[in-house]
Amino acid sequence: MELGSILQFLEDKTILVTGATGYLAKIFVEKILRVQPKVKKFYLLLRAADAKSAAERLRDEVIGKELFRVLREKHGASLHSFISEKVTPVAGDISYEDLGVKDSSLKDEMWREVDIVLNFAATTNFDERYDVALGINTLGALHVLNFATKCVNVKMLVHVSTAYVCGEDAGLIPEQPYHMGMAKKGDSKIDINFEKKMVQEKINELKLEGVPEKEITSAMKDLGIERARLFGWPNTYVFTKAMGEMFLMDRKDDLPLLIIRPTMIASTYKEPFPGWIEGVRTIDSIIAGYGKGRVTCFISGQQSTLDVVPADMVVSAIIVAMVARAKQHPGDHLSNGFFVEKSFQCLTIFMILVFAISVSIHGLIRRGSRSKLAKELF
Ligand SMILES: NC(=O)c1ccc[n+]([C@@H]2O[C@H](COP(=O)([O-])OP(=O)(O)OC[C@H]3O[C@@H](n4cnc5c(N)ncnc54)[C@H](OP(=O)(O)O)[C@@H]3O)[C@@H](O)[C@H]2O)c1
């Protein structure tokens, strides 16, 4: 796809992003602000008590990050006014209807202005409390869809899911949507409303018995794993993400929907610079261990594949998929949705990432040496 048509698509667009303090969303926002400064506006939904705290989170956990270094260098002293003009922080929470946005004039403004909605928000803990994961990954996805349908100019909803909604299937896995109630195992159908009710009843019961909060948390975690396994998924995270997809497929009506299912996301490959990562998540603990010299070897079967994809490639794939989806004729889409998966299953990429992150870690330890080393490697 031509870069020109991508830039043209993004020009003058107003984009709502949930999960804006998260790893992937930040890379997405930075990329668009950098490559298409003529984007009209971003509304960034952040969990915060009020507008002031949302603005603080935007400053400290998004714009203030090293990720924005290239943009900072590009704009110099005018970065502050550029960000103020282009980015509006919104205090909210996707577990609630209307995304928990209390400021009604801001909500009306978003319903009037937003062209594209991207849902990055999720709890990515594999063994999250069932009530929490259901509230964010499943019902949260529905709340984002409901919000998007209230936006009078909305052109598309992009939902970031995970490749592992496939559960433990092996071999070639077709990119098929999950329809409401589809279980991966057994004959029973999943009734999400029943799951919701059951969780609430269980919590009420435990509270009535005076069970301490710590034990309620543990019971809720166990319940999540139990329900996930009952229906054929290995953990609460992927099970609740799969149910989120079900809601979207079931309720999207004629809203163009794009579901992105990345595999394990690691550090950036090239943009805005190589090796940027935040936190220690899935495969990152091994990479960090290698970078710090604690993991000196990594045992792997010759036939094994490793599902890892650099974050900037995922973001580029999302943007290209958005443009491709927008260009599709209304009757053109694949069954009920359009799915893109960008997965890189090769050890070479993994090793590149290992070097990228080790460069990053060395950079943290020995400030100033990183960019030189990074240039040598890439
Ligand atoms: N990282 C991976 O390897 C990977 C792989 C495949 C798919 N994905 C998917 O990609 C998306 C982004 O992942 P990520 O790694 O960037 O996740 P992340 O860094 O853990 O960020 C998650 C974001 O969601 C926000 N959030 C959580 N609950 C929320 C709520 N109730 N309301 C509003 N915001 C809420 C978090 O806000 P707080 O800062 O307030 O907690 C945070 O900003 C997720 O949907 C995930 O399932 C990730």
The ligand as an SDF file (V2000), in Angstrom:
LIG
                    3D

 48 52  0  0  0  0  0  0  0  0999 V2000
    1.4590   -7.2250   24.8400 N   0  0  0  0  0  0  0  0  0  0  0  0
    1.2440   -8.3090   24.1230 C   0  0  0  0  0  0  0  0  0  0  0  0
    2.1300   -9.1750   23.9610 O   0  0  0  0  0  0  0  0  0  0  0  0
   -0.0810   -8.4930   23.4160 C   0  0  0  0  0  0  0  0  0  0  0  0
   -0.2030   -9.5510   22.5120 C   0  0  0  0  0  0  0  0  0  0  0  0
   -1.4070   -9.7180   21.8220 C   0  0  0  0  0  0  0  0  0  0  0  0
   -2.4420   -8.8490   22.0400 C   0  0  0  0  0  0  0  0  0  0  0  0
   -2.3200   -7.8240   22.9370 N   0  0  0  0  0  0  0  0  0  0  0  0
   -3.4630   -6.9300   23.1180 C   0  0  0  0  0  0  0  0  0  0  0  0
   -3.0400   -5.6140   22.7940 O   0  0  0  0  0  0  0  0  0  0  0  0
   -3.7170   -4.6600   23.5910 C   0  0  0  0  0  0  0  0  0  0  0  0
   -2.7200   -3.7340   24.2350 C   0  0  0  0  0  0  0  0  0  0  0  0
   -1.8180   -4.5280   24.9960 O   0  0  0  0  0  0  0  0  0  0  0  0
   -0.6370   -3.8820   25.8170 P   0  0  0  0  0  0  0  0  0  0  0  0
    0.4370   -4.8890   25.9150 O   0  0  0  0  0  0  0  0  0  0  0  0
   -0.3490   -2.5280   25.3060 O   0  0  0  0  0  0  0  0  0  0  0  0
   -1.3360   -3.7840   27.2430 O   0  0  0  0  0  0  0  0  0  0  0  0
   -0.9110   -2.9540   28.5300 P   0  0  0  0  0  0  0  0  0  0  0  0
    0.3980   -2.2910   28.3570 O   0  0  0  0  0  0  0  0  0  0  0  0
   -1.1170   -3.8540   29.6940 O   0  0  0  0  0  0  0  0  0  0  0  0
   -2.0060   -1.7970   28.5580 O   0  0  0  0  0  0  0  0  0  0  0  0
   -3.3180   -2.0320   28.8580 C   0  0  0  0  0  0  0  0  0  0  0  0
   -4.0050   -0.7020   28.8950 C   0  0  0  0  0  0  0  0  0  0  0  0
   -5.3900   -0.9080   29.1430 O   0  0  0  0  0  0  0  0  0  0  0  0
   -5.7870   -0.0010   30.1460 C   0  0  0  0  0  0  0  0  0  0  0  0
   -6.9570   -0.4720   30.8640 N   0  0  0  0  0  0  0  0  0  0  0  0
   -7.0860   -1.6140   31.5840 C   0  0  0  0  0  0  0  0  0  0  0  0
   -8.3170   -1.6710   32.0940 N   0  0  0  0  0  0  0  0  0  0  0  0
   -8.9720   -0.5660   31.6980 C   0  0  0  0  0  0  0  0  0  0  0  0
  -10.2660   -0.0610   31.9140 C   0  0  0  0  0  0  0  0  0  0  0  0
  -11.1610   -0.7180   32.6670 N   0  0  0  0  0  0  0  0  0  0  0  0
  -10.6160    1.1100   31.3430 N   0  0  0  0  0  0  0  0  0  0  0  0
   -9.7210    1.8050   30.5950 C   0  0  0  0  0  0  0  0  0  0  0  0
   -8.4770    1.3860   30.3560 N   0  0  0  0  0  0  0  0  0  0  0  0
   -8.1070    0.2140   30.9160 C   0  0  0  0  0  0  0  0  0  0  0  0
   -4.5730    0.1270   31.0540 C   0  0  0  0  0  0  0  0  0  0  0  0
   -4.7270    1.2710   31.8560 O   0  0  0  0  0  0  0  0  0  0  0  0
   -4.0080    1.4630   33.2760 P   0  0  0  0  0  0  0  0  0  0  0  0
   -2.6930    2.1040   32.9700 O   0  0  0  0  0  0  0  0  0  0  0  0
   -4.9350    2.3350   34.0120 O   0  0  0  0  0  0  0  0  0  0  0  0
   -3.8680    0.1010   33.8990 O   0  0  0  0  0  0  0  0  0  0  0  0
   -3.4940    0.2350   30.0010 C   0  0  0  0  0  0  0  0  0  0  0  0
   -3.4610    1.5390   29.4940 O   0  0  0  0  0  0  0  0  0  0  0  0
   -4.5550   -5.4490   24.5910 C   0  0  0  0  0  0  0  0  0  0  0  0
   -5.8820   -5.4760   24.1420 O   0  0  0  0  0  0  0  0  0  0  0  0
   -3.9560   -6.8470   24.5620 C   0  0  0  0  0  0  0  0  0  0  0  0
   -4.9290   -7.8360   24.8060 O   0  0  0  0  0  0  0  0  0  0  0  0
   -1.1460   -7.6170   23.6290 C   0  0  0  0  0  0  0  0  0  0  0  0
  1  2  1  0
  2  3  2  0
  2  4  1  0
  4  5  1  0
  4 48  2  0
  5  6  2  0
  6  7  1  0
  7  8  2  0
  8  9  1  0
  8 48  1  0
  9 10  1  0
  9 46  1  0
 10 11  1  0
 11 12  1  0
 11 44  1  0
 12 13  1  0
 13 14  1  0
 14 15  2  0
 14 16  1  0
 14 17  1  0
 17 18  1  0
 18 19  2  0
 18 20  1  0
 18 21  1  0
 21 22  1  0
 22 23  1  0
 23 24  1  0
 23 42  1  0
 24 25  1  0
 25 26  1  0
 25 36  1  0
 26 27  1  0
 26 35  1  0
 27 28  2  0
 28 29  1  0
 29 30  1  0
 29 35  2  0
 30 31  1  0
 30 32  2  0
 32 33  1  0
 33 34  2  0
 34 35  1  0
 36 37  1  0
 36 42  1  0
 37 38  1  0
 38 39  2  0
 38 40  1  0
 38 41  1  0
 42 43  1  0
 44 45  1  0
 44 46  1  0
 46 47  1  0
M  CHG  2   8   1  16  -1
M  END
$$$$
